[in-house]
């Protein structure tokens, strides 16, 4: 299965990007995680859309289409997801009639420096998933508190509890995707979503 890992931060030394990198290393043979950098996607503007999709947005949509599932790793800014992540999703959702997000299985994880563990950020991302008809895995959750303590200075995962939880999370996500890769179930869900 091909998973598109989407970090919600543009920082080079982002802990959430580091968590995606750790997930890519931990993933079993049947799961390949490719991390996608959203930094080149311009701010959404309907005027720009009507003039023609920017190449960066086209490439992002193509990458989503080619993936079996999306794995988001998001920090929390001001009680919500980062604007750059919402912006990338806005581009991918347009036009709604042929959005690659429709019926796409997703999983969400996130970590913060404090004790909130990105609870609100993930909740807002789930609201966006609801409207764009992405199919989000509810459990297990990954809400990492004090994420800076889980990685070494080279951003390698050193917390064995988080490593074990990530492994279980990825197995659950693989199972989640398998449900919707089943043609019979997929057709049934698509008929409900019309």
N, C-alpha and C positions, 0 to 999 in steps of 0.2 A: 504494500500500500504506500502511496506517495502522499506525504503530509507537507503542507505549506506552513512553515512556522513564521508567524508575523509578530515581531516585537512592537510594543506600543511606544517605545522610546527611540529617539534618534541619537542618544549618547553613545559614543564609541565604547565607553566603559560601563554600559548599562548592565545592572544586575539581572534585569529581566531578559536581556539578550543572552547573558551568561547562563541563565536557567534554560533557555532554548537550546543553547550549545550543549549543555549537560544532558538534556533530553535526547538530543540527536546522538550523543555518545552512548547513552543507556539503551536506546531503542533496540528491540530485538530484530532479527534478520528480516522478518516480514514487514517491517515498518521503516521507511526511509523519510527522514525529516530534512527538508530543504528550507533554509532560512531566507526570507525575502526582506530586502531593505526597502522601506517605503519613503526614504528621504527625498527622492526625486519627483514624487507625485506632487503636482502643484495644488494650490488651494482651489477647492471646488468653486466654480462659477458657471451658472447656466448659460451665460453668453458664450463662454469658452466652449462649453459642450455643444452648443448649436453651431459653432464655427467648425467643430471637428475635435474629437477626443485627442488630448495630448498623448504622445507616444508612451510616456511613463504610465499613464492610466490604462492604455490599451494592453501593455505588457503585464500589468498587474492583473487585469481581468483574465488574460490568457493563462497566467500562472494559476489562478484560482480554478479556472475551468479544467485544467489538467491535473488538479489535485483531487485525491479521494476525500480529504478532510483538511480543515484549517485548525491550527493550534495557535491561539493567541497567548502572548505573555505580556501583560500590561502593568505598568505602575499606576499609581493614583495621583492625579493632580487636582487639587481643590475639590475633593469629594467626588471626582468623576474620572473618566478615561481621558487620556491626553487628546488634545485637538487633532494632532497629526494622524492618530489612529482612526478617529471618527471621520476625518477628511478622506482617508484612503477608502474606508467603507462606503462613504457617500459616492465616490467615483465608481466603485465596483458595482454599486446598486443601480446605476443608470445605464440605459433606460430600464425601468422596472420590468418591462415585458420580456427582456432577455438577460436578466441579471444572472451572473454565474453563482451568486450567493444563494439563489433559490434552491431549497432542499439540500444544501451543503452541510454535512455533519461537521460540527465544531466542538472544540474543547477550549476552556479558558483557564489560565493560571496567572498568578501574579504575586509580586512581592514588594514590600515597602520597608523603609528604614525604621518605621515606628511599629506600633502594636495593632494597627488596623488591618494589615495584610491584604489591602486592595479590595475589601468587601464592597465598598460603594462603586468603585471603578468596574468591578466585574458585574455588579447588578445593572449598571447603566449599559454595559456592553450586551448583557442579556436582553435588555429592552430593545436595543437596536437589532439584535438577532431575531427577536420576535417579529418586528415589522418587516425585516428583509427576508423572512422565512428561512433563516438558517436554523439548523436543528442542533440545539446545544445540549451537550451531555451535562446533566445536573450534578451527578455524583460519580466518583469522589471529587472533592474540591482540593485545589492547591492555593492556599492563602498564607503566604510566607511572611512572617513578622521578623523584624530585625534582619533583613536579608543580607546586609553587609557582613554579618557574622557567619554566614553559610559558605562564603567563598574566600579563597586565599587572595593575595595581592595580584596574582596573575588571572584572577577570575575563574579559577578551577573550583568545582564543587568539592567542599571538604566535609560537609555535614552528612553523615551516613543515614540519619533518619530521613532527611529530605531525599537522598538518593533512593532509598527503599520506597518512599511514597511516590516519587516520580515514576519508578518502574511499574508499580501497581496502577498508577494513573494512566500510563501509556498502554498497558494491557487492556484496561477498561475502555480506552478510546478506540483501540483496534477492534474490540468487540462491538462497540457502538457503531462504528463505520460499517462493520460487517452486516449489521441489521439492515442498513439502508442500501447496501450494495446488492442485496437480494432483490432481484427484479420484481417479484410478486409484491413484496412489501413496498418497494419504491413506487411502483405504479399506483398502489392503493393510496399512499400518502400524497402523491401528486394529484390524484383525482380529488382528494379532500381540500387541497390548497388552491383549487381553481375558483 
